[in-house]
Amino acid sequence: MAEMDTSGGGHKKGPGVKKSKKQSTKVDLTPMVDLGFLLITFFIFTTTMSEATAMNLNLPKDTDKPEDQNKAKESGALTVLLGGNDVIYYYEGILAADGSNFKTTTQKEVRNVILNKKRSTNPSDFVVVIKPDSSSTYKNTVDILDEMTIDDVKRYALVDISAVEGQLIKATSGIQ
Amino acid sequence: MPRVKVPRKSTSVDMTAMCDVAFLLLSFFILTTKFKPTEALEVVTPNSVASKVAPGSDLVLITIDNNGKVFYSLSEDAPKREVIENVNEQRNLGLTDAEITAFTKAQFVGVPFSKLKGFLKLNAEQQLLQKEGIPVTDSANNELTVWMNASYKAFQGQKLNLLLKGDNNSKYPSFKGVIAAFKKNDLMKFQMVTNPQNVPVGSELYKRNVAENRSKAGI
């Protein structure tokens, strides 16, 4: 297939004409096949690699009437506050008036905090309240929502931060 | 006994056929590969363990860029004309037919309503430079609410895939404003575009996935 007829049409040459040597025109195609398959593998691997995924988020309906809101049991609540510079603050239950149970943690260690709280509370009371500060980034928020999926937290809420908490974050980050 | 002469055969195989197949496949892959369209808005999305692939049709895409500016765009198969006509009606923008057609061709909208008319008069390249963003952070004047309301009405009867694509570095208030706009229109379900990431080994979700896989395998 990959050769050509080079026999010269078969007409007889005279006695003085030198017979030219018949050379094969066969080319070794193995390297070409190698290259072809190498490129195919490359294309297969690069095409399926990056496909954006999507994370679902269902929002709760806002109710104006306070009796319609399902109140979280205070003992089972863990409030996570997202501050600037990827710092996370948290407190369990109600925030103490003197801010004594207001603690600082990082993105990596928050998993242990959540899991500890989860183990120590009744599953039906456990709820995580997420309050992003205005200096926190979108990434922080998505990361903490993702953390809820990773830690298998069934109930969590994204809530606006209160003024007291905002001031506490400011005061705490000022000291550090 | 006469010896049977085994004719010596060449061991070289004709590679042509294999070469043909290889290049045929190669050209097929090259031609079918869809290159990522160069995006006018560069957004670096966060990672998540979500494994669901983002939907690709009937989209309403809200983009938040790294400065916290909000942009609105629709996929090609979305009822663009209905959306802009609805917005036009709600805000009395007085858009002409030509401007409405311009909207259906625009890649995204990232200007307040006061500048929308001017924006639609620009050509495609100039439009890409208009990155003022739709105002969302002021709760009294959250213009995205109007956009979402118009989309909700235009999509009536068909599925609306609401997608939010935020940049890692955008600040929370823009995200909050976008959520507020969704909530006002009773669009309670939306999806956030993320990059896939592996589930951390040993975490609760990891254990659950392992258990699920085991029960599927019937062990």
Interface residues (C-beta under 8 A of the other chain):
Chain A: M1 A2 D28 L29 T30 M32 V33 G36 F37 L39 I40 F43 I44 T47 S50 E51 A52 T53 A54 M55 N56 L57 N58 L59 P60 K61 D62 L82 R111 L115 P132 D133 S134 S135 S136 T137 Y138 K139 N140 T141 V142 D143 L145 D146 T149 I150 D151 D152 L158 D160
Chain B: S12 D14 M15 T16 A17 M18 C19 A22 F23 L25 L26 F29 I30 T33 K36 T45 P46 N47 S48 V49 A50 S51 K52 V53 A54 P55 I64 L163 G166 D167 N168 N169 S170 K171 Y172 P173 S174 F175 K176 I179 F182 K183 D186 M188 K189 F190 Q191 M192 V193 T194 N195 P196 V199 P200 S203 E204 L205 Y206 R208
